[in-house]
Structure formats: C-alpha cells, structure tokens
Amino acid sequence: MDRNRLQHQVACMRRSLFDQGYLDEPFIQLEELQDDANPNFVQEIVTLFYTDSARLIQNIEHALNSRPIDFDKLDDYMHQFKGSSSSIGAKKVTNECTVFREYCSAENAEGCIRSFQQVKQEYAILRRKLEVYLQMVRQAAVSRTA
Amino acid sequence: MNLSSGKEYISTASSSAGWKAGDAAAADQFPAGLRVLVVDDDPTCLMILEKMLRTCLYAVTKCSRAETALLMLRENKNGFDIVISDVHMPDMDGFKLLEHIGLEMDLPVIMMSADDGKHVVMKGVTHGACDYLIKPVRIEALKNIWQHVVRKRRNEWRDFEQSGSVEEGDRLLKQSDDADYSSSANEGNWKSSKRRKDDEDETDERDDTSTLKKPRVVWSVELHQQFVAAVNQLGIDKAVPKKILELMNVPGLTRENVASHLQKYRLYLRRLSGVSQHPSNLNSSFMSPQEAVFGPLSSLNGLDLQTLAATGQLPAQSLATLQAAGLGRSAGKPGIPMPFVDQRDIFSFENPKLRFGEGQQQHVNNNKQMNLLHGIPTTMEPKQLAGLHHTAQSMGNMNMQVASNGSQSSQNIPLLMQMAQPQARGQVINDSSLGHATRLLSPMGQPILSNGIAANVSTKTGIQENVRAPSYNPVLQTSSMLNFPMNHASELPGNSFPLGTTPGIPSLTPKVAFQEDVNSDSKGSVGFMPSYDIFNDLNQHKPQNWELQNIGMTFDASQHSNNLQGNHNHSQPVLVQQGFSSGQVNGQNKSATVVSKAIFSAGDSTGHANAQNGNQHLNSLLVDGTVRVKSETVADATPTNLYPDHFGQEDLMSALLKQQDVVAPAEHEFDFDGYSLDNIPE
C-alpha cells in the first residue's frame, strides 16, 4: 500500500483516538520517547500494559467475587490499575477506574461491580483500537513509497 | 521487569564513580550521569520511567521491589545519587523505604504516586521526601530532579563547614593571626584541620543519637549562653572543652562540639580584643559574658562597651539579634540592602578565598547584611554575634535560612554557629529581633563582630590580615562583614583603611566594606555591614566612646557622614567592627581594624569616621536600631578609602569567614532596614 496513504491513515486514526478521548497526553510522551534506540517503544509499553492489566483485572474479579468483599484490597488493585492506565494515557479507562474507587471507598459493592464492568469495557475497546492503530503504524513504517 | 541472577533489578548505571554536579563528562553535560534508582512495582510505569530518565541522560537502575532496592543501596552506599520510589508497593510501603533510605544512606528520595490526595503528599513531606510526583509522571518533571541532589550536597557541605570545619577558616586565620590566644582548641587546628574535620565527622556521628542522620549541633542562644557561662566560670584561660562540657551538662553534646565552638569563640574574642593591644585584654574581658564582650572594646577607645554590657544595656538577646540581624540580614531580607548573595557564595564555599576576591559583588550582598547590625545592641552576647557572623558567613544559604527564622534574638547564636542548619537557623538574624540592630552585635558588638567578621573573613579568604584590602573587600562584604568586630581595626596592619587616621579610627574602613557590597563596587569595603547595626545599638545605649559605633558605621559610614555623631554612630554598620571603637581601630587590628576603621569613620567617637568616608553612610545606617546596613550608600564611600580600610575588614572578614558558616545565616536575619542614623540616641 502506498506509504503516504498509510501514513495519512495512521495520522487520522491517531487524531480520532485523541479526539474521542481514548488517549491522552501521556501517550504522546510515549511516542516522543520512541527513538532509534527504541524503535518499538510504544508497542513494548502497550504490550506490557496489556499483560499487567490482565493480571490486575483477574485479581479484581476474584476480590469482587469473594465474600465478604475486601474493599481495601480492591482499592489497592484498582489503584495499581489506574496508575498504569494513566501512565500510557488511557483516558477513558482511567476515568472509569476513578469511579470504581469512589464506590470502593464507599464500600458500595453494587457500585463496584457495576463500575468494574465499565472499566473492563473501556479497557477492551481501547485495546482493540490500539492494536489496530499500532499495526497500522508498523505497516506504514515498513511500507515503501509508491 | 528485568531480572538478572535473581536480583530484580537491572543496572544501567553508566557511571560508578559518583556523580558530581557540574562534574559530568563535560560541564555542559551536567547533570548527565546522575545515578538514579527508581523503584516501582508497576512494570509499565517502571519501564516508562526508565526510558524517560535515560532520555534525560541519567544513569538509571530500576527495581520493582523495595526490599531489593534497599539491598542494592546497602551494597553500594555511594552507588546512587537519588532514589525515586512509588508510594504503594506490595512488599513495603514506600514511606517506609523512604525512611530507611534517609536514615541509612541519607540520599534524596522522590516519592511518586497516582494518588494526589493532600494527606498522602503531606506524608511524603513529613517522612522527608524531597519531592512528590503525581503519576503519570512527565519527563519534564524528571529533568530537574538533579536539583535535589545538588541542594542536599550543598546543605551538607555547609553544615560540615559550619559545624566543624572551621579548620579551613582557622587555618587561614592562623596564618595571619598573631594567635595571641592560641588555645588548646585552636592550636594545631590549622595543621590538623583535616584531623579536626575527621573529628567533626566523628563527632557528628557520635552525636547522632537518634538516627543515622548526622544532626549538627545547633548552638542556640540558650546553649551558647550556657557555654559562655561555663567558660566564664572556668576562666577563659582555663576553659577547656572537657570542663566546659561538664559544666554545661547538656545531654548529647560532645567534647568535640564544645571544642570547635570554643575555638570559634576564642577567635571571636580575639577579634574583639584585637583592637586592644594585647591578648590579655581579651582574657580579662572574659570575666563575664558581657564583660568579655566588652573587654576588648573597652580597650579600644575607652569605649565602654563593657560597661554598657555590664549595664545590660544591650540585652544579650538583642545583641544576638543584632548579630543575627547582621548576619542574617544578608539573608536576603528585603530590608537588607545587601541581599545575601550567598547563593553564590554557597557554591563558592569551597573556595572561600575565591569568594573574597570574586565575591565582591556577591559579598556586597553579604555585606549588606552585615550592615544590618547597625543597631546591634551592645549587650548582645558576643557569642551571638559570633554566631551571627557565622551564619552570615554561610552566606547565601545560611542567610536565607536565617531570614526565615524571624526569631531573631534567640536565634542569633544558632545562626552563627550553625550555619549548617539551613533551616532558618538564621533565626538569629531574623528580623524579629533585629529590629533594632542592637541585637546583632552582641554586647560589644565586638565579640560578635569578631566572629562575624572573622567568620566572614576567614571564610572568604581567611583573610586574617584583611590587609588584603582590595580583595578583602569582597570578603567583608559578605556576611563576614557583619562580624567584623571592630576590634579588628587595630589589627589591620595593612589596611589601607582610611580609617587609619587614628588607630582606632575606623572611619572609613568600615565603610569600605559596605561600599563594596552595596555597590558592588568592590571597593572592598568590607562587608562589615551587619556589624554596624550592632554598633549602633551599642552606641545608643551608651554614649561612651563608641568609637565602635563609628566602626560599625564605617562601612557605610562613609556614606553617612552624618551619623557619627557621638556614640551612636549609628551608621556604624561596622558595628562589628566597632569592637574597634576603642579607637584601636587604627589599623592594627587586622581584623578589628577593619571594622573599627569603618566604624570609626562612621562613628563619631573617633570623629573621624564621618569625615572620612562617607561613613556617614554607614553611620546613618547604624544609627538606627534597625539600621540597615545599606550598603548602597556605602557606595559613596570613596573606593579607595575603602580598600585601605578593608584591610582591617579583611581581618575581620577572615575571622568571619572562619565562622562564616555560622555567620552567614545570621546575617540575613538582621533586618536592619533603613538604617537611619538619625535615630541614634545620644
């Protein structure tokens, strides 16, 4: 595919990710950190995020399912999750984490369960979009100008 | 996460030899090479941080567990310059790690967290974190973390200097010092400065009763008073650290603390009495704290500071305040004409000498502070003055701190003594007490002066003789200025101080100091500044020959020709120098002369002052209780005059320098603004 076109598509998608609030400033910092020494830095970080998130989500699920619910532990897990999602600029995910923590501090189990669903949803959406986006980025990088 | 041989950390440190500010491969690469240890259990964050730090050209080591981090730090105590740690970690609370590091390694630690709640941030503060970053951390926030390393080192250096490394100053002082009063504490100090330094270090560590941190002994006003009481009880000749320590009976205080403090005190006294012809004056003057203070002075021109002191005219506190003020003033108090340039000085601590030479401008700032001493009440305890001086000396940093203290009087001493304590130890200098300059200059202003001056002087260039005049000026200007107990005037051998006129006539010399500062003219006018205030106060209290007054003022006195009227030479910014007032100023005192010269010129007692240099300027400064040593005015003083005067100032300066560490802060404290010589009560 034409490189220019690919690059154009990449730029468009990137803009929409930011415009729609999926990504935020920290993601730009990641992009800026990418250089010749670390040409795949963004991809590496995002991959790391996926791995770590999967672990945390699993822990939270488990904590939510146990009775009685240990809200402190829940808050702890969510705090971590929020930390990493905010580090990569996952805006919507981070916002949902904040909502969750509010319910958690209020020890509102219902609220926690509901908001956690939101967290997982946003996380899934973002992950999908990022995967598409980064793949496009890779393609544009290796493509040749027609 | 990177694992290597079971250790969960990856060291990417590129430099193992240590990192020094400005020391990087090339100066312009600073702060490249800063060795950072970053601890975070979140792998994503950890990787991002590592990359960011590497982009900042730091040598990064990352670690995902607090325990591992501690292990690494313990294995290689000097392997890192700064630690960045997350707050929430599974194996150990981030604050706990922070405490450990602070105690064991005393490295600066930056905390970070996604949590930005006030209570958490406050926790960071109370646990001693030097900064707190909110996640997500931006690279911009990491670019400046080197400042914490530099800041800490500077503070430590300063502390070191103050608390015990008078060696350097002592050494300098000794060189030119006639060492009348060589005391056991002083003896060999010079030669064994290194030993003393080690001693100090040991002392510090021994003193560390609470934590591994090495708390510096803060010579608060109360403590100093106790010390002086003990010394007087024993008799200055017989006062040995061991006995003093016993008498003081202060838990946690070591012989070494006392010894180094005694040394400084002796220098201070020496300066005070430097004006007088012989050491015996000094000794005899130590009959009582106040007496001691005045002792030397009295020899000066009949200046009865002693009497003044005896009469309690100057409350010790006030004296201290004066001193502090003088010293502290420089701390960048707004009122202080001379902002404590210290910042620069601080960096130049390593080269006090340089400071002098180059510090003219800088010193100016200091000097200004000195000037504040105008109003220093005579009764200020010498110690306080000394303390002030020291603090003033510490220039810059110290001053700042001093200023912050605002609790002047009592603080004076601490300031002086403690320059090391960045925290507002300056209290002494704090304006609060300074309000009236009187405080600063401790009782006679001399003692203080001497200290201050000495401190300043010594620090600056260790100028004992101050004769260096030309270069001396800068010195004086700096905090040391304050301390110039006028006594030095007499010692100014070569001081070109115009003061010269009469031996004790500080007349212009002091001014010189000021001038320097003020104008950065580098007239070399000794930065007596702060001391002036003291003198003013002194004068005010006692009309007696306040030659000293002039001295104090002399700094600016040159400017203030008017003040000199009588005793109060308010303008005697040179108060410090006032020690000289006894008229001894004549250049004999190396250090004192300087001061006295200045003072004299400023002051009236000798009557020269005003005429000579524009001491008036100084005088006016001194006049006010709150005389602010306005160095600016000094500018008027004839530069040339200044230098000669500086000589004495130099001595003072050196003396001050010695103490500089201590003095610096003090200077700031003294907020002698607007020295209005006119206020000098007759």
HADDOCK unambig.tbl for C-alpha pairs under 7 A between the chains (distance, minus, plus):
assign (segid A and resid 26 and name CA) (segid B and resid 136 and name CA) 6.99 0.50 0.50
assign (segid A and resid 33 and name CA) (segid B and resid 52 and name CA) 6.89 0.50 0.50
assign (segid A and resid 45 and name CA) (segid B and resid 44 and name CA) 6.20 0.50 0.50
assign (segid A and resid 48 and name CA) (segid B and resid 44 and name CA) 5.83 0.50 0.50
assign (segid A and resid 49 and name CA) (segid B and resid 44 and name CA) 5.72 0.50 0.50
assign (segid A and resid 83 and name CA) (segid B and resid 114 and name CA) 5.48 0.50 0.50
assign (segid A and resid 83 and name CA) (segid B and resid 135 and name CA) 6.78 0.50 0.50
assign (segid A and resid 84 and name CA) (segid B and resid 42 and name CA) 6.85 0.50 0.50
assign (segid A and resid 84 and name CA) (segid B and resid 44 and name CA) 6.05 0.50 0.50
assign (segid A and resid 84 and name CA) (segid B and resid 45 and name CA) 6.08 0.50 0.50
assign (segid A and resid 86 and name CA) (segid B and resid 136 and name CA) 5.83 0.50 0.50
assign (segid A and resid 87 and name CA) (segid B and resid 45 and name CA) 6.25 0.50 0.50
assign (segid A and resid 87 and name CA) (segid B and resid 135 and name CA) 6.83 0.50 0.50
assign (segid A and resid 87 and name CA) (segid B and resid 136 and name CA) 4.73 0.50 0.50
